[in-house]
Amino acid sequence: MLLQRRTLLKTIAGGAGLASVQALFPAWAQTGSRGIAPTIASLSGPDIALTVGHSPFSVGGRTGHAITVNGTLPAPLIRLREGQHARLSVTNTLDEDTSIHWHGILLPFQMDGVPGISFPGIRPGETFVYDFHVRQAGTYWYHSHSGLQEAMGHFGPMIIDPAGADPVAYDREHVLVLSDWSFLHPHEILRRLKASPGYFNQQRTTVGGLFSGEDRMSAEERRMWAEMRMDPRDISDVTGSTYTYLVNGHGPQENWTGLFEPGDRVRLRIINASAMTNFNVRIPGLPMTVVQADGENVRPVEVDEFQIAVAETYDVIVSPREDSAYTIVSEAVDRSGMGRATLAPRLGMSAEVPPLRQVPNLTMRDMGMDMGAMDHSAGGMDHGSMDHGDMNMRDRSLAPPNMAVGVGVQSISPMPENRLAERPLGLENEPHRVLVYTDLVALNPNRDTRAPSRTLEIHLTGNMERYMWGFDGRRFSEIVEPIRFERDERVRVTLVNDTMMQHPIHLHGHFFELVNGHAGHQPLKHTVNVAPGGRLSFDLTADAPGDWAFHCHMMMHMHSGMFNVVTVRPLDGVAS
């Protein structure tokens, strides 16, 4: 049953009670049941109908307002098959425009679902039909590209089964959609960030932490960060102080449970659909074998933990052999909270939930300054002789010629490094095996063996004090030239992160080959996380004509300017 917003608000205000409103939804779409193993609604076939509307959403004993697809959060699982034709009719019952972007899906640009770039959007009361041929297989997802609707629940999983035999053998599967939820409206979250960028950070270093040793910093290090006017705990813009971290729409106390029989090979399709949170994923006592990244098969690699950035997907195989439960931990990268789910032979079982680990501290490497490469004469650096308030990251003469070095550029990394082989932020000292990007090797050979014909360097820039983000010092709201490629051109693109924040960068309509040392088998990605003070390269074959979005998938970064358009020409008969 679809509820119009006015009807919903009238029902609540009239005293009918939230419980009665929730009762209108099927049991698997409701939260609050401990140990529940909900079956995410699954839609398949050549014609699929989706309706975007307003819904109540409850977690942790509170109920708020969500924007959902077919009344559920997350949206229904769409299951397609490689080679089929898909028609997805999307009806908008909101009082504002909406859209759906098919994240990672290769299709004509008119079907990509980005208002103002590939189509005009879906107006209130209208239906838009997405129509395309399914050319791939793997784990993907879909979400709104209108306003901040994605942060309010407008996202869901999409699985495409291969046309032939699947190279990954498994007995059963579970789809795990990770997300972050706040009862604050995302527009209010963004307003508070612009007024005070550290508003949600309640884990800063303190004088008490300095004396107790809890902050794990010396007085000299504290002085150095203070002189640079930067925060070593500036890891996530929005934190567990307002977010509840969800697994398939369920909070940590609700214990979403996926079932198995001992000896099963269980495939976990893990999707990070959060607005602002990178997660560290582990299952204590149970190794994971990574078999797919961003929907593309990779050579199996066994790990104990991996970091999944916003908009990435990883498929892992686990083989639980004991008749016992295992906790699936999705810990926020800043350690301000976690999502929690369970793998178990039976409902109602649970395993120990590990405590949150120590908050990581940023280092000079995260500023793009390799202190190890500097003069450490006499066994150590003389920090007292350095003017940290005027260090090189603020030296604008280091900026490349194409960078606009106005107020939107707070820092420039003087020595950015390729950090693909390094463990992700906060996992550097874990005693177990941690996935790094250089572990990813494409299962099949790369199709385009041409050397790049040119190179392109793009700097990720920002000013945290003003909460401004952009590419090469320019926000999308300014006059920005699109990034232009010739059709079928082979280009090596290098991303340089001049900020202290992680940035998961997503290119629509294409996969690119991450240059990670495995020539000929470079992993295909559509989203890549660029470490603070880091640089990385990917090889792109611009084989999809049209106009495509290119942006940071941290929602508040994208909406504050880290967005551009990639245009691939000529269209050669493709309808514009």
Beta strands, then each sheet from edge to edge (+ up, - down):
strand 1: 42-44
strand 2: 47-59
strand 3: 62-69
strand 4: 77-81
strand 5: 85-92
strand 6: 101-103
strand 7: 127-133
strand 8: 138-143
strand 9: 155-161
strand 10: 172-181
strand 11: 244-247
strand 12: 256-259
strand 13: 266-272
strand 14: 279-282
strand 15: 288-293
strand 16: 296-303
strand 17: 305-308
strand 18: 313-318
strand 19: 326-332
strand 20: 338-344
strand 21: 417-418
strand 22: 454-463
strand 23: 468-471
strand 24: 483-486
strand 25: 489-497
strand 26: 503-507
strand 27: 512-514
strand 28: 524-525
strand 29: 527-530
strand 30: 534-542
strand 31: 546-552
strand 32: 563-569
sheet 1: 1+ 4+ 9+ 8- 6+
sheet 2: 3+ 2- 5- 7+
sheet 3: 11+ 10- 13- 18+ 15- 16+
sheet 4: 12+ 20+ 19- 14+ 17-
sheet 5: 21+ 30+ 25- 22- 23+
sheet 6: 21+ 30+ 27- 28+
sheet 7: 24+ 32+ 31- 26+ 29-
end
